[in-house]
Amino acid sequence: MRVIFDTNICIDHLRGFRPATDYLLRCQDMERWISSITVMELYAAPHITAEQQEKMVRLFDGLNGIIEVDMDIARKAGEFLRKYRKDPGLNPIDALIAATALHLDAVLATRNKKHFDFIPGIVVDCPY
């Protein structure tokens, strides 16, 4: 089984939120991925500490990989935006992460289940 972690799960872990860390540990027997978009969002944090940066590197090292946005993912994300941008309000970042999850055939782990529930074929896990 594959799982892709949404940015909010990673942020919670980096901030020391125990349920997020416990969830990441429970997923150790799975293929674990993040999108390059998540990497961008994590590095965009305005007040990231040296300790959090070290923790981020350890998180990245423990994954099976980081998925780059390619033409297939970008096209699928664009299709999602065309259909769902106005209603229910899908944003480009979530469209890219959803398209990446579908591309990988992975469960999307997120706290923001409502951001993705309307996308056909996506499997969302809200772990806490």
Biotite code that builds the C-alpha atoms (Angstrom):
import biotite.structure as struc

atoms = struc.array([
    struc.Atom([0.000, 0.000, 0.000], chain_id="A", res_id=1, res_name="MET", atom_name="CA", element="C"),
    struc.Atom([1.155, 3.536, -0.785], chain_id="A", res_id=2, res_name="ARG", atom_name="CA", element="C"),
    struc.Atom([0.476, 6.710, 1.131], chain_id="A", res_id=3, res_name="VAL", atom_name="CA", element="C"),
    struc.Atom([1.244, 10.300, 0.194], chain_id="A", res_id=4, res_name="ILE", atom_name="CA", element="C"),
    struc.Atom([1.358, 12.822, 3.009], chain_id="A", res_id=5, res_name="PHE", atom_name="CA", element="C"),
    struc.Atom([-0.294, 16.193, 2.571], chain_id="A", res_id=6, res_name="ASP", atom_name="CA", element="C"),
    struc.Atom([1.654, 19.191, 3.803], chain_id="A", res_id=7, res_name="THR", atom_name="CA", element="C"),
    struc.Atom([-0.427, 19.593, 6.958], chain_id="A", res_id=8, res_name="ASN", atom_name="CA", element="C"),
    struc.Atom([0.583, 16.135, 8.251], chain_id="A", res_id=9, res_name="ILE", atom_name="CA", element="C"),
    struc.Atom([4.266, 17.018, 7.727], chain_id="A", res_id=10, res_name="CYS", atom_name="CA", element="C"),
    struc.Atom([3.869, 20.425, 9.385], chain_id="A", res_id=11, res_name="ILE", atom_name="CA", element="C"),
    struc.Atom([2.166, 18.882, 12.404], chain_id="A", res_id=12, res_name="ASP", atom_name="CA", element="C"),
    struc.Atom([5.018, 16.378, 12.736], chain_id="A", res_id=13, res_name="HIS", atom_name="CA", element="C"),
    struc.Atom([7.666, 19.095, 12.413], chain_id="A", res_id=14, res_name="LEU", atom_name="CA", element="C"),
    struc.Atom([5.925, 21.121, 15.113], chain_id="A", res_id=15, res_name="ARG", atom_name="CA", element="C"),
    struc.Atom([6.066, 18.128, 17.447], chain_id="A", res_id=16, res_name="GLY", atom_name="CA", element="C"),
    struc.Atom([2.352, 17.283, 17.352], chain_id="A", res_id=17, res_name="PHE", atom_name="CA", element="C"),
    struc.Atom([2.400, 13.721, 18.716], chain_id="A", res_id=18, res_name="ARG", atom_name="CA", element="C"),
    struc.Atom([-0.602, 12.350, 16.747], chain_id="A", res_id=19, res_name="PRO", atom_name="CA", element="C"),
    struc.Atom([1.154, 13.298, 13.473], chain_id="A", res_id=20, res_name="ALA", atom_name="CA", element="C"),
    struc.Atom([4.398, 11.637, 14.514], chain_id="A", res_id=21, res_name="THR", atom_name="CA", element="C"),
    struc.Atom([2.511, 8.545, 15.683], chain_id="A", res_id=22, res_name="ASP", atom_name="CA", element="C"),
    struc.Atom([0.702, 8.378, 12.335], chain_id="A", res_id=23, res_name="TYR", atom_name="CA", element="C"),
    struc.Atom([3.968, 8.587, 10.402], chain_id="A", res_id=24, res_name="LEU", atom_name="CA", element="C"),
    struc.Atom([5.322, 5.742, 12.539], chain_id="A", res_id=25, res_name="LEU", atom_name="CA", element="C"),
    struc.Atom([2.210, 3.627, 11.895], chain_id="A", res_id=26, res_name="ARG", atom_name="CA", element="C"),
    struc.Atom([2.813, 4.037, 8.157], chain_id="A", res_id=27, res_name="CYS", atom_name="CA", element="C"),
    struc.Atom([6.382, 2.705, 8.241], chain_id="A", res_id=28, res_name="GLN", atom_name="CA", element="C"),
    struc.Atom([5.410, -0.590, 6.592], chain_id="A", res_id=29, res_name="ASP", atom_name="CA", element="C"),
    struc.Atom([3.888, 1.245, 3.616], chain_id="A", res_id=30, res_name="MET", atom_name="CA", element="C"),
    struc.Atom([5.426, 3.040, 0.670], chain_id="A", res_id=31, res_name="GLU", atom_name="CA", element="C"),
    struc.Atom([5.585, 6.648, 1.913], chain_id="A", res_id=32, res_name="ARG", atom_name="CA", element="C"),
    struc.Atom([5.739, 9.630, -0.442], chain_id="A", res_id=33, res_name="TRP", atom_name="CA", element="C"),
    struc.Atom([5.314, 13.384, -0.625], chain_id="A", res_id=34, res_name="ILE", atom_name="CA", element="C"),
    struc.Atom([4.930, 15.745, -3.555], chain_id="A", res_id=35, res_name="SER", atom_name="CA", element="C"),
    struc.Atom([7.617, 18.242, -4.524], chain_id="A", res_id=36, res_name="SER", atom_name="CA", element="C"),
    struc.Atom([4.818, 20.764, -3.915], chain_id="A", res_id=37, res_name="ILE", atom_name="CA", element="C"),
    struc.Atom([4.848, 19.750, -0.235], chain_id="A", res_id=38, res_name="THR", atom_name="CA", element="C"),
    struc.Atom([8.609, 20.332, -0.141], chain_id="A", res_id=39, res_name="VAL", atom_name="CA", element="C"),
    struc.Atom([8.002, 23.851, -1.484], chain_id="A", res_id=40, res_name="MET", atom_name="CA", element="C"),
    struc.Atom([5.314, 24.536, 1.108], chain_id="A", res_id=41, res_name="GLU", atom_name="CA", element="C"),
    struc.Atom([7.513, 23.268, 3.947], chain_id="A", res_id=42, res_name="LEU", atom_name="CA", element="C"),
    struc.Atom([10.471, 25.424, 2.935], chain_id="A", res_id=43, res_name="TYR", atom_name="CA", element="C"),
    struc.Atom([8.150, 28.434, 2.634], chain_id="A", res_id=44, res_name="ALA", atom_name="CA", element="C"),
    struc.Atom([7.441, 28.382, 6.375], chain_id="A", res_id=45, res_name="ALA", atom_name="CA", element="C"),
    struc.Atom([8.312, 31.868, 7.674], chain_id="A", res_id=46, res_name="PRO", atom_name="CA", element="C"),
    struc.Atom([9.788, 30.892, 11.057], chain_id="A", res_id=47, res_name="HIS", atom_name="CA", element="C"),
    struc.Atom([11.367, 27.485, 10.553], chain_id="A", res_id=48, res_name="ILE", atom_name="CA", element="C"),
    struc.Atom([13.934, 26.632, 13.206], chain_id="A", res_id=49, res_name="THR", atom_name="CA", element="C"),
    struc.Atom([17.234, 24.806, 12.660], chain_id="A", res_id=50, res_name="ALA", atom_name="CA", element="C"),
    struc.Atom([15.804, 21.885, 14.644], chain_id="A", res_id=51, res_name="GLU", atom_name="CA", element="C"),
    struc.Atom([12.733, 21.761, 12.376], chain_id="A", res_id=52, res_name="GLN", atom_name="CA", element="C"),
    struc.Atom([14.975, 21.858, 9.285], chain_id="A", res_id=53, res_name="GLN", atom_name="CA", element="C"),
    struc.Atom([16.949, 18.886, 10.614], chain_id="A", res_id=54, res_name="GLU", atom_name="CA", element="C"),
    struc.Atom([13.706, 17.072, 11.380], chain_id="A", res_id=55, res_name="LYS", atom_name="CA", element="C"),
    struc.Atom([12.504, 17.860, 7.839], chain_id="A", res_id=56, res_name="MET", atom_name="CA", element="C"),
    struc.Atom([15.623, 16.314, 6.313], chain_id="A", res_id=57, res_name="VAL", atom_name="CA", element="C"),
    struc.Atom([15.138, 13.180, 8.447], chain_id="A", res_id=58, res_name="ARG", atom_name="CA", element="C"),
    struc.Atom([11.503, 13.028, 7.296], chain_id="A", res_id=59, res_name="LEU", atom_name="CA", element="C"),
    struc.Atom([12.559, 13.269, 3.639], chain_id="A", res_id=60, res_name="PHE", atom_name="CA", element="C"),
    struc.Atom([15.257, 10.620, 4.140], chain_id="A", res_id=61, res_name="ASP", atom_name="CA", element="C"),
    struc.Atom([12.701, 8.212, 5.615], chain_id="A", res_id=62, res_name="GLY", atom_name="CA", element="C"),
    struc.Atom([10.406, 8.367, 2.592], chain_id="A", res_id=63, res_name="LEU", atom_name="CA", element="C"),
    struc.Atom([10.382, 6.187, -0.482], chain_id="A", res_id=64, res_name="ASN", atom_name="CA", element="C"),
    struc.Atom([10.641, 9.364, -2.468], chain_id="A", res_id=65, res_name="GLY", atom_name="CA", element="C"),
    struc.Atom([9.496, 12.809, -3.458], chain_id="A", res_id=66, res_name="ILE", atom_name="CA", element="C"),
    struc.Atom([7.324, 12.930, -6.562], chain_id="A", res_id=67, res_name="ILE", atom_name="CA", element="C"),
    struc.Atom([8.080, 15.686, -9.044], chain_id="A", res_id=68, res_name="GLU", atom_name="CA", element="C"),
    struc.Atom([5.232, 17.334, -10.917], chain_id="A", res_id=69, res_name="VAL", atom_name="CA", element="C"),
    struc.Atom([5.395, 15.987, -14.465], chain_id="A", res_id=70, res_name="ASP", atom_name="CA", element="C"),
    struc.Atom([3.209, 16.559, -17.516], chain_id="A", res_id=71, res_name="MET", atom_name="CA", element="C"),
    struc.Atom([0.644, 13.885, -16.542], chain_id="A", res_id=72, res_name="ASP", atom_name="CA", element="C"),
    struc.Atom([0.254, 15.256, -13.013], chain_id="A", res_id=73, res_name="ILE", atom_name="CA", element="C"),
    struc.Atom([0.062, 18.856, -14.255], chain_id="A", res_id=74, res_name="ALA", atom_name="CA", element="C"),
    struc.Atom([-2.559, 17.953, -16.874], chain_id="A", res_id=75, res_name="ARG", atom_name="CA", element="C"),
    struc.Atom([-4.712, 16.066, -14.352], chain_id="A", res_id=76, res_name="LYS", atom_name="CA", element="C"),
    struc.Atom([-4.419, 18.935, -11.842], chain_id="A", res_id=77, res_name="ALA", atom_name="CA", element="C"),
    struc.Atom([-5.506, 21.365, -14.565], chain_id="A", res_id=78, res_name="GLY", atom_name="CA", element="C"),
    struc.Atom([-8.539, 19.210, -15.322], chain_id="A", res_id=79, res_name="GLU", atom_name="CA", element="C"),
    struc.Atom([-9.449, 19.201, -11.627], chain_id="A", res_id=80, res_name="PHE", atom_name="CA", element="C"),
    struc.Atom([-9.128, 22.984, -11.476], chain_id="A", res_id=81, res_name="LEU", atom_name="CA", element="C"),
    struc.Atom([-11.304, 23.429, -14.546], chain_id="A", res_id=82, res_name="ARG", atom_name="CA", element="C"),
    struc.Atom([-14.040, 21.343, -12.896], chain_id="A", res_id=83, res_name="LYS", atom_name="CA", element="C"),
    struc.Atom([-13.719, 22.274, -9.228], chain_id="A", res_id=84, res_name="TYR", atom_name="CA", element="C"),
    struc.Atom([-12.008, 25.665, -8.837], chain_id="A", res_id=85, res_name="ARG", atom_name="CA", element="C"),
    struc.Atom([-15.207, 27.673, -8.595], chain_id="A", res_id=86, res_name="LYS", atom_name="CA", element="C"),
    struc.Atom([-17.320, 25.136, -6.709], chain_id="A", res_id=87, res_name="ASP", atom_name="CA", element="C"),
    struc.Atom([-16.269, 23.721, -4.253], chain_id="A", res_id=88, res_name="PRO", atom_name="CA", element="C"),
    struc.Atom([-13.215, 26.007, -4.417], chain_id="A", res_id=89, res_name="GLY", atom_name="CA", element="C"),
    struc.Atom([-10.262, 23.757, -5.227], chain_id="A", res_id=90, res_name="LEU", atom_name="CA", element="C"),
    struc.Atom([-6.942, 25.610, -5.137], chain_id="A", res_id=91, res_name="ASN", atom_name="CA", element="C"),
    struc.Atom([-3.969, 24.854, -7.428], chain_id="A", res_id=92, res_name="PRO", atom_name="CA", element="C"),
    struc.Atom([-1.769, 23.353, -4.695], chain_id="A", res_id=93, res_name="ILE", atom_name="CA", element="C"),
    struc.Atom([-4.466, 20.900, -3.594], chain_id="A", res_id=94, res_name="ASP", atom_name="CA", element="C"),
    struc.Atom([-5.166, 20.051, -7.245], chain_id="A", res_id=95, res_name="ALA", atom_name="CA", element="C"),
    struc.Atom([-1.504, 19.134, -7.745], chain_id="A", res_id=96, res_name="LEU", atom_name="CA", element="C"),
    struc.Atom([-1.363, 17.047, -4.573], chain_id="A", res_id=97, res_name="ILE", atom_name="CA", element="C"),
    struc.Atom([-4.591, 15.227, -5.491], chain_id="A", res_id=98, res_name="ALA", atom_name="CA", element="C"),
    struc.Atom([-3.317, 14.542, -9.012], chain_id="A", res_id=99, res_name="ALA", atom_name="CA", element="C"),
    struc.Atom([-0.069, 13.214, -7.536], chain_id="A", res_id=100, res_name="THR", atom_name="CA", element="C"),
    struc.Atom([-1.950, 10.862, -5.194], chain_id="A", res_id=101, res_name="ALA", atom_name="CA", element="C"),
    struc.Atom([-3.970, 9.492, -8.103], chain_id="A", res_id=102, res_name="LEU", atom_name="CA", element="C"),
    struc.Atom([-0.853, 9.206, -10.281], chain_id="A", res_id=103, res_name="HIS", atom_name="CA", element="C"),
    struc.Atom([0.796, 7.093, -7.551], chain_id="A", res_id=104, res_name="LEU", atom_name="CA", element="C"),
    struc.Atom([-2.385, 5.162, -6.789], chain_id="A", res_id=105, res_name="ASP", atom_name="CA", element="C"),
    struc.Atom([-1.804, 6.188, -3.178], chain_id="A", res_id=106, res_name="ALA", atom_name="CA", element="C"),
    struc.Atom([-3.967, 7.019, -0.202], chain_id="A", res_id=107, res_name="VAL", atom_name="CA", element="C"),
    struc.Atom([-3.800, 10.738, 0.547], chain_id="A", res_id=108, res_name="LEU", atom_name="CA", element="C"),
    struc.Atom([-3.175, 11.383, 4.247], chain_id="A", res_id=109, res_name="ALA", atom_name="CA", element="C"),
    struc.Atom([-4.500, 14.826, 5.183], chain_id="A", res_id=110, res_name="THR", atom_name="CA", element="C"),
    struc.Atom([-6.335, 16.715, 7.897], chain_id="A", res_id=111, res_name="ARG", atom_name="CA", element="C"),
    struc.Atom([-8.278, 18.549, 5.179], chain_id="A", res_id=112, res_name="ASN", atom_name="CA", element="C"),
    struc.Atom([-10.509, 15.757, 3.941], chain_id="A", res_id=113, res_name="LYS", atom_name="CA", element="C"),
    struc.Atom([-13.119, 18.232, 2.674], chain_id="A", res_id=114, res_name="LYS", atom_name="CA", element="C"),
    struc.Atom([-10.541, 19.718, 0.279], chain_id="A", res_id=115, res_name="HIS", atom_name="CA", element="C"),
    struc.Atom([-10.371, 16.426, -1.630], chain_id="A", res_id=116, res_name="PHE", atom_name="CA", element="C"),
    struc.Atom([-13.545, 14.372, -1.030], chain_id="A", res_id=117, res_name="ASP", atom_name="CA", element="C"),
    struc.Atom([-15.238, 15.544, -4.227], chain_id="A", res_id=118, res_name="PHE", atom_name="CA", element="C"),
    struc.Atom([-12.424, 14.335, -6.503], chain_id="A", res_id=119, res_name="ILE", atom_name="CA", element="C"),
    struc.Atom([-13.408, 11.055, -8.183], chain_id="A", res_id=120, res_name="PRO", atom_name="CA", element="C"),
    struc.Atom([-11.206, 8.084, -7.405], chain_id="A", res_id=121, res_name="GLY", atom_name="CA", element="C"),
    struc.Atom([-9.202, 9.644, -4.607], chain_id="A", res_id=122, res_name="ILE", atom_name="CA", element="C"),
    struc.Atom([-8.890, 7.782, -1.306], chain_id="A", res_id=123, res_name="VAL", atom_name="CA", element="C"),
    struc.Atom([-8.404, 10.099, 1.656], chain_id="A", res_id=124, res_name="VAL", atom_name="CA", element="C"),
    struc.Atom([-7.310, 9.159, 5.154], chain_id="A", res_id=125, res_name="ASP", atom_name="CA", element="C"),
    struc.Atom([-7.809, 11.730, 7.903], chain_id="A", res_id=126, res_name="CYS", atom_name="CA", element="C"),
    struc.Atom([-5.604, 10.161, 10.606], chain_id="A", res_id=127, res_name="PRO", atom_name="CA", element="C"),
    struc.Atom([-6.456, 12.392, 13.575], chain_id="A", res_id=128, res_name="TYR", atom_name="CA", element="C"),
])
